[in-house]
Amino acid sequence: MNDFTYWNPTRLVFGRGAIARLADLVPARARVLLAYGGGSILKNGVHAQVLAALGERTVVPFAGIEPNPDHATLMKAVARVREERLDFLLAVGGGSVLDGIKYVAAAARWPGPDPWDILRTAGQGVASAVPVGAVLTLPATGSEANPTAVISRRETGEKLYFGADCCYPAFAVLDPQTTFSLPARQVANGIVDAFVHVMEQYATQPAAAPLQDRQAEAILATLVEEAPAILADPPGYDARATFTWCATQALNGLIGCGVPQDWATHMIGHELTALHGLDHGVTLAVVLPGVLRHEVEFKRGKLAQLGRRVFGVDGAEAAIDRVEAFFRSVGQRTRLSEHGVDADAAADRIARRFRARGARFGERGAIGPEEAAAIVRARA
């Protein structure tokens, strides 16, 4: 196991009625930007609960943060924060809203002329951010318990990542009841996203980290076993509570301590989202089996372990087959042709983008432009 530092200052408040705890979590004299997405929180009662908990605090609403939050939209929020002298940002929604607000938090205090430089440098130089809190309504990204975000810039077709310790949420409120109104598609995307987050940290090289392996396998096995209950209609509290906790544990940094990490699936998936508008979870379900098959000789030990411990099968190839079958079992299509995407054209465009940035991913740094193109073509 490699040396590491683990630091996670986010306070997690979990359970029924947890939104009421905002009364104690948000500073009493805060001037709050209340950020959300398409307005579902206005219909399911979450917005009313948040306002009641915030009481007499100054609250400035900001609606319309998109899935795969767009830089242009977020810069409008930055302007609002500066104009209204707001000193606390509250994201109410899923990972896209929270990712977007992390960028707003950093951009509002960015000293340079162009906050997009935050993304160009993956967050290098971000030394200060407006404090952020979260009310999570869509488990998936784990953004509520980490300092990272992925932001799109639709005018240029880019989707880039940044991370900065000052962007850790001060707190995250997780009430599984807020997930009850989610469409089945979003729940399925969230299951896949959480599963792939774990795989990016687990399906790599053995690292003499048996505890992290078992922790990762526990999350994977729980998602596989509980998926039918998580997707059930009407939803049940216990299954959604399990789902919410799995998604947070998948990317709060703990299972990645001291172990090699991959992230090629996410990087290729981001490009498919930027180029073709596919949901993030959709791209992961398409790409992960391709990455695993491309890298099977180097990942064979961990994949065989995955097969034995999570799926009860022998062999790396059988484990990959079971991963893809799991994605299909939750309603995901795993081939680009099923989404109307020309794999050859997508492969060429992604290779050009990787080449322009000098990008290489995977735990060995072995997935560059040509390898990414081969993986995408194999997912036709």
C-alpha positions in Angstrom: 0.0 0.0 0.0 1.4 3.4 -1.0 1.7 6.3 1.5 -1.2 8.7 1.6 -2.9 11.6 3.4 -6.6 11.3 3.9 -8.5 14.4 4.9 -12.3 14.8 4.5 -13.8 17.8 6.4 -17.3 17.4 5.0 -20.0 16.9 7.7 -22.6 14.4 6.6 -26.1 14.6 8.0 -28.2 11.6 7.1 -31.7 10.4 7.5 -35.4 11.3 7.5 -36.1 15.0 8.1 -32.4 15.9 7.8 -33.2 19.1 5.8 -34.5 20.8 9.0 -30.9 20.6 10.3 -30.0 23.4 7.8 -31.1 25.8 10.6 -28.0 24.8 12.5 -25.6 24.0 9.6 -25.8 27.3 7.7 -24.2 30.3 9.5 -26.9 32.4 11.1 -26.0 35.6 9.3 -25.1 34.1 6.0 -26.2 35.6 2.7 -27.1 32.5 0.8 -27.2 31.6 -2.9 -29.7 28.8 -3.2 -28.8 26.9 -6.4 -30.8 24.2 -8.1 -31.5 22.7 -11.4 -34.7 22.3 -13.5 -37.2 23.0 -10.7 -38.1 19.5 -9.5 -37.4 20.6 -5.9 -40.3 23.1 -6.3 -42.7 20.2 -7.0 -41.5 17.6 -4.5 -41.5 19.8 -1.4 -37.7 20.0 -1.0 -37.6 23.7 -1.8 -40.2 24.5 0.8 -38.3 22.5 3.4 -35.0 24.3 2.6 -36.6 27.7 2.9 -38.3 26.9 6.2 -35.0 25.7 7.6 -33.1 28.8 6.4 -35.6 31.0 8.2 -34.8 34.7 8.2 -31.5 34.5 6.3 -31.1 36.4 3.1 -31.7 33.9 0.3 -31.0 34.6 -3.4 -32.3 31.9 -5.7 -30.4 30.7 -8.8 -32.2 28.1 -10.9 -31.3 26.3 -14.1 -28.0 24.5 -13.5 -28.0 21.8 -16.2 -27.0 18.2 -16.1 -23.3 18.4 -17.0 -23.3 22.0 -15.8 -22.4 24.6 -18.4 -19.7 27.3 -17.8 -21.9 30.0 -19.3 -24.7 29.3 -16.8 -22.3 29.1 -13.9 -20.7 32.5 -14.8 -24.1 34.1 -14.3 -24.2 32.6 -10.8 -20.7 34.0 -10.2 -22.0 37.4 -11.2 -24.9 37.1 -8.8 -22.6 36.1 -5.9 -20.4 39.1 -6.5 -23.3 41.6 -7.1 -25.3 40.5 -4.1 -22.2 40.0 -1.8 -23.3 36.5 -1.0 -21.0 34.5 1.4 -22.5 31.0 1.4 -23.6 28.8 -1.5 -26.2 26.0 -1.0 -26.6 23.5 -3.7 -29.9 21.6 -3.7 -29.9 18.8 -6.2 -27.7 16.1 -7.6 -24.0 16.0 -8.5 -24.3 18.4 -11.4 -25.7 21.2 -9.2 -23.1 20.6 -6.6 -20.3 20.4 -9.1 -21.5 23.6 -10.7 -21.6 25.4 -7.3 -18.1 24.2 -6.5 -16.9 25.9 -9.6 -18.9 29.1 -8.8 -17.3 29.0 -5.3 -13.8 29.0 -6.8 -14.5 31.3 -9.7 -16.1 34.0 -7.5 -12.7 34.3 -5.8 -10.4 33.6 -8.7 -7.8 36.3 -9.0 -7.2 36.0 -12.8 -9.2 37.4 -15.7 -10.6 34.0 -16.9 -11.9 31.5 -14.4 -11.9 28.8 -17.1 -8.2 28.6 -16.2 -9.4 26.7 -13.1 -10.4 23.9 -15.5 -7.4 24.2 -17.8 -5.1 23.5 -14.9 -7.3 21.0 -13.1 -7.6 23.3 -10.1 -4.0 24.3 -9.7 -3.8 27.7 -8.0 -7.3 27.6 -6.5 -6.5 28.9 -3.0 -9.8 30.2 -1.8 -13.5 29.5 -2.4 -16.9 30.7 -1.1 -18.1 28.2 1.5 -20.5 25.5 0.1 -23.1 23.3 1.5 -25.3 20.6 -0.1 -28.8 19.1 0.1 -28.4 15.9 -2.0 -31.5 14.8 -4.0 -29.8 12.4 -6.5 -27.1 10.0 -5.3 -24.5 9.2 -8.0 -21.4 11.3 -8.1 -20.3 11.4 -4.5 -19.7 15.1 -5.0 -21.2 15.8 -1.6 -18.2 14.4 0.1 -15.2 15.3 -2.1 -13.6 18.5 -3.4 -13.8 17.8 -7.2 -16.1 18.8 -10.0 -16.6 18.3 -13.7 -17.7 21.3 -15.8 -18.8 21.5 -19.4 -18.3 24.4 -21.9 -20.8 23.8 -24.6 -19.6 26.6 -26.8 -16.3 24.7 -27.3 -17.5 21.1 -26.7 -15.2 20.7 -23.7 -15.9 18.8 -20.4 -13.0 19.1 -17.9 -12.3 18.3 -14.3 -10.9 20.3 -11.4 -10.3 19.7 -7.7 -9.2 21.9 -4.8 -9.3 21.2 -1.0 -11.0 24.5 -0.4 -14.0 23.2 -2.4 -14.9 20.5 0.0 -18.6 21.0 1.1 -18.8 22.2 4.7 -21.7 19.8 5.1 -24.0 17.6 3.1 -27.6 16.8 4.0 -28.7 13.4 2.8 -32.4 12.5 3.2 -33.2 9.4 1.2 -36.8 10.5 0.9 -35.7 13.2 -1.5 -34.9 10.5 -4.1 -38.5 9.2 -4.2 -39.6 11.4 -7.1 -36.6 10.6 -9.3 -37.3 9.1 -12.7 -36.1 5.5 -13.2 -33.5 6.7 -15.7 -31.7 8.9 -13.2 -31.7 6.2 -10.6 -30.2 3.7 -13.0 -27.6 6.3 -14.0 -26.7 6.8 -10.4 -26.3 3.1 -9.7 -23.9 2.9 -12.7 -22.0 6.0 -11.7 -21.4 4.8 -8.1 -20.4 1.3 -9.4 -17.9 2.7 -11.8 -16.4 5.1 -9.3 -15.5 2.1 -7.2 -14.2 0.2 -10.2 -11.9 3.1 -11.1 -10.2 2.7 -7.7 -10.4 -1.1 -7.4 -10.0 -2.8 -10.8 -6.3 -1.8 -11.2 -3.2 -3.5 -9.9 -2.8 -5.4 -6.6 -1.4 -3.0 -4.0 -1.3 -5.0 -0.7 -4.4 -3.1 0.5 -6.7 -5.9 1.6 -9.0 -3.6 3.6 -9.5 -1.2 0.8 -10.3 -4.1 -1.5 -12.9 -5.5 0.9 -14.4 -2.0 1.4 -14.7 -1.6 -2.4 -16.1 -5.0 -2.9 -18.7 -4.4 -0.2 -20.0 -1.3 -2.1 -20.0 -3.2 -5.4 -21.8 -6.3 -4.0 -24.3 -4.1 -2.2 -25.2 -2.2 -5.4 -25.5 -5.5 -7.4 -27.7 -7.1 -4.7 -29.9 -4.1 -3.9 -30.3 -2.7 -7.5 -33.8 -4.3 -8.0 -35.0 -2.8 -4.7 -33.4 0.5 -5.4 -35.2 0.6 -8.8 -38.6 -0.6 -7.3 -41.7 1.5 -7.9 -42.9 2.7 -5.5 -39.5 3.2 -3.8 -38.7 2.0 -0.3 -36.9 4.0 2.2 -34.4 1.3 3.2 -33.3 0.6 -0.3 -32.9 4.3 -1.2 -31.0 4.9 2.0 -28.6 2.1 1.1 -28.2 3.6 -2.4 -27.5 7.0 -1.0 -24.9 5.8 1.4 -23.2 3.6 -1.3 -22.9 6.5 -3.7 -21.3 8.7 -1.0 -18.9 5.9 0.1 -17.9 5.2 -3.5 -16.1 8.6 -4.0 -15.4 10.1 -0.6 -11.7 9.2 -1.0 -11.6 6.4 1.6 -11.4 3.3 -0.7 -8.8 5.1 -2.9 -6.3 5.6 -0.1 -2.9 4.2 -1.0 -4.0 2.3 -4.1 -3.5 2.9 -7.8 -6.4 4.5 -9.7 -7.5 4.3 -13.3 -10.2 7.0 -14.4 -9.8 6.2 -18.1 -13.5 5.2 -18.3 -14.5 8.6 -16.9 -12.2 10.6 -19.2 -13.4 8.8 -22.3 -17.0 9.0 -21.1 -16.7 12.8 -20.6 -15.8 13.2 -24.2 -18.8 11.1 -25.3 -21.0 13.4 -23.2 -19.4 16.5 -24.6 -19.6 15.3 -28.2 -23.0 13.5 -28.2 -24.9 14.7 -25.2 -25.2 11.3 -23.6 -26.0 11.1 -19.9 -22.8 10.6 -17.8 -24.1 7.2 -16.5 -24.9 6.1 -20.0 -21.3 6.7 -21.2 -19.8 4.8 -18.2 -22.0 1.8 -18.9 -20.8 1.8 -22.5 -17.1 2.5 -21.9 -16.1 0.5 -18.8 -16.5 -3.0 -20.3 -14.3 -1.8 -23.2 -11.6 -0.4 -20.9 -11.6 -3.7 -18.9 -11.3 -5.8 -22.0 -8.6 -3.6 -23.5 -6.6 -3.8 -20.2 -7.5 -7.3 -19.2 -4.0 -8.7 -19.2 -2.8 -6.0 -16.8 -5.9 -6.1 -14.6 -6.4 -9.9 -14.6 -5.6 -10.4 -10.9 -8.1 -7.8 -9.6 -10.7 -8.7 -12.2 -10.5 -12.4 -11.2 -10.8 -11.4 -7.6 -13.9 -9.2 -8.5 -15.4 -12.2 -10.2 -14.9 -14.5 -7.2 -15.9 -12.1 -4.4 -18.7 -10.1 -6.0 -20.2 -12.2 -8.8 -19.3 -15.8 -7.8 -17.6 -16.6 -11.1 -14.1 -17.7 -12.1 -11.8 -15.7 -14.4 -11.3 -12.1 -15.4 -13.3 -12.4 -18.7 -16.3 -13.9 -16.9 -16.1 -11.0 -14.4 -16.2 -8.4 -17.2 -19.2 -10.2 -18.8 -21.0 -10.0 -15.4 -20.3 -6.3 -15.1 -21.8 -5.6 -18.5 -24.7 -7.9 -17.7 -25.3 -5.9 -14.5 -25.4 -2.6 -16.4 -28.0 -4.1 -18.7 -30.0 -5.5 -15.8 -30.6 -1.9 -14.5 -31.8 -0.8 -18.0 -28.6 0.6 -19.5 -27.7 0.0 -23.1 -24.0 -0.8 -23.4 -23.2 -0.2 -27.1 -22.7 3.0 -28.9 -24.9 1.8 -31.8 -27.8 1.5 -29.4 -27.5 5.2 -28.7 -27.2 6.2 -32.4 -23.5 7.0 -32.2 -21.1 6.2 -35.0 -18.2 4.5 -33.1 -15.6 5.2 -35.7 -16.4 8.9 -35.9 -16.5 9.2 -32.2 -13.2 7.4 -31.8 -11.4 9.7 -34.3 -12.7 12.8 -32.5 -11.8 11.6 -29.0 -8.3 10.6 -30.2 -7.8 14.2 -31.6 -8.9 15.6 -28.3 -6.6 13.4 -26.2 -3.8 14.1 -28.6 -4.3 17.9 -28.4 -4.1 17.8 -24.6 -1.3 15.2 -24.4 -3.7 13.1 -22.3 -2.9 9.7 -21.0 -5.0 7.8 -18.4 -5.2 4.5 -16.6 -3.2 3.4 -13.6 -0.2 2.8 -15.9 -0.7 5.9 -18.0 -1.1 3.5 -20.9 -4.4 4.8 -22.4 -3.6 7.6 -24.7 -5.2 8.8 -28.0 -4.8 5.5 -30.0 -5.8 3.3 -27.1 -8.9 5.4 -26.3 -9.9 5.2 -30.0 -9.5 1.5 -30.0 -11.7 1.2 -26.9 -14.4 3.4 -28.4 -14.4 1.5 -31.7 -14.8 -1.8 -29.8 -18.0 -0.4 -28.2 -19.8 0.0 -31.6 
